[in-house]
Amino acid sequence: MNSINDSLESNPIIGALPHMVLPDPEEQEKIEVFFLLSGNIMEIQNRVALLKDIGKKVFVHADLIDGLAKDATAIDYIQKHIKPDGILSTRSHLVRYGKEIGLLTVQRIFMIDSLSFESGIKMVDNYKPDFVEVMPGIIPRAISELKEKIAPPIIAGGMITQKSDVIQALKAGAIAVSTSKRELWSLD
């Protein structure tokens, strides 16, 4: 995990790739960590391999790979055949199992009300992911309060569309911000 933390410390922007299109060479230079948010079992392995071959850290969204069930066998397949650095999921049982078999894990939590905030804390305490992605990432107060209550580093994700969103999330205590807005991949 230290190399992931080092990568995020040098550049706290995670390139979220919601479509099959890989980043161009200039974009690849800017980003150290990528979240692959879509794909299917026929091509995800190649996408992961291409990014890892150029030294990038890659997480795949276990819930969104077409052709795989949302169960432990899918996580085994992801680890053995797709070979990312880690997975992200909204499903706690997948996060727990991924961690058990040696993958880095990101638990995605949707903060829509105080109940989801409290259940998110319990989920993190029970399943102990390596990172927690708070969605939407444009709620700095919730990021700040959550940071006080959980141990894993927080990633802000979802609806990050402006530079000010990135700055606010990082000031609130997020270790990184994931965004598909490629113009935000380089903070100047």
N, C-alpha and C positions, 0 to 999 in steps of 0.2 A: 504494500500500500504506500510505502514511503515514496516510491518513484512516481506514483499517481499524485500524491500530495506535492512533491517537488515540481511536477509538471504544472499543476494548478497554481502553485505559488508563482511560477515564472510567467504564466498566462492564465488568469482565472476565467477565461471564456472557454466553454465547451461547445464545439460545433455540433449542433443537432441536425441530423440529416433525415428529414421526414420522407424523402423520396429516394428513388434508386440512383440518383445522380451523385457521383462522388465529387469531392471538391477539386477544383482545378489546381495546378501546381502552385500558383501564387497563394491561394487560400490554404493549401496544405502547409505552407511555410508558417502561417500565422497561428495555427491551432495545434496543440499537443494532444488533446483528448477529444474523441468523437463519440457521440451517442447515435447509433443507427436505429432509427425509429420505425423502420419498415423493412420489408424484404420477404423473401420466401425461401424455402429450403433448397431450391434449385440454384440460387445465386448468392445467398448471404455469406457463404464460406469464402467465395472469391473476393467479395467486398471487404471482408474483415482482413483477409490475407494481404490484399493490396495496401491497405492502410498500415497494417503492422509491418510490412516489408519496408516502409519508409519511416519506421520508428515511432508511429503513433500509438497511443493507448486507445483501445476500442471496447465499448460496451454495446451490447445488443439488447433491445427491448424484447424480453422473452415473451411478453403478451402479444406482440404484434408481428411475429414471424409466421406468415401463412404456411400452412402445411404441418405445423406442429401443434400438438395439444398443449393445454396449460397444466402440465403435470411434471412430476419428477423425471420421467423418462425423457421429456423434451429438454430438461436442463442437462441431463446426462449427454444427450445428443449434441447440445450446444457446446458443452465443454470438450467432448472428445473429437468432434468433427468440425465445428465452426471455429473453435479456439480463440474466443475473444479474451480480453483481460477480465471482463466481468459482464454482469447482466444488470438490467434495471427492470423493475416490475411493480405493479400496484398490488400484486398478490403476495402476501406475506409468506405463505408456505413455499412459494418458489424462491423467494429471497433467502429464507432459512436454509432450504436444501442447497441452493447455489453456494452459500457460505460453507456449508458442511463439506462439500466436495472440492472446495478450494478456489472458487471464483470470488472475485471482488463483487460486492453487491450494492445496489442503489435501490432503496425503498422509495417509491413515488407516493407522495401523500397529497391529496387534494384538500385544501383548506377552504371549505365553503361556509363553515359556521363553527361555533364554539364546540359543538359535539364532535365534529371531525377533527378539531384541534386536540381534544382530550383523547379520542380514540387513536389518533396518530401517535401520541406520546406512549400510550399503552402498547401499540403495535411495535414501536421502535424498542421499547424496553423488553418486550417478549422475544423478538426475533433478531435483534442486534445486527442490523445491516452495517456495512462499512460507511455508507453515506446515506443521507436522506435528501431527496429532492422535493422541495416544497413547491406546490403548484396552486394557484398561479404565483409566479415569482415576483409579482409587483405589490406584494403586501409586506413591506419592511417591518411593520410592528409585529406581525405574526412570526416573521423570521427571527427577530430579536428575542421575543418571548420563548419561542421554541428552543433557541440556542441555549437558554438558561436551564431548560428542563431535560435535554437529551445530550448524550455523549457524542454520537457520530457527527462529523462535519456536515454542514447543510449546503446544498446546491439549490439555487433559485432557478426555476424553470417555468415556462409557459407565459405567454403574453409579454415577453421581454422584447420590446420593439424600438426602444429609444436608449440612447447612451445614458440618460438620466435614470432609467430603470436599472441598468447595470450598476451604476454608482450607488444608488439607494440600497440595492440588495446587498452589495459588498459592505457598505457602511453599517448595515443592520446586522452583519455577522456571517453572511454566507461566505463559504470558502471559494465558491465559483458560481457562475451563471451559465445555464445552457440556453442557447438560442439558435433558431434556424435563420435568423436575420443575418445574412452573410456580411452586410455592411457594418455589423457590430463585432465581427470577429477580430478586429484590430482596433484597440482603444488608443487613440492618440491624444 
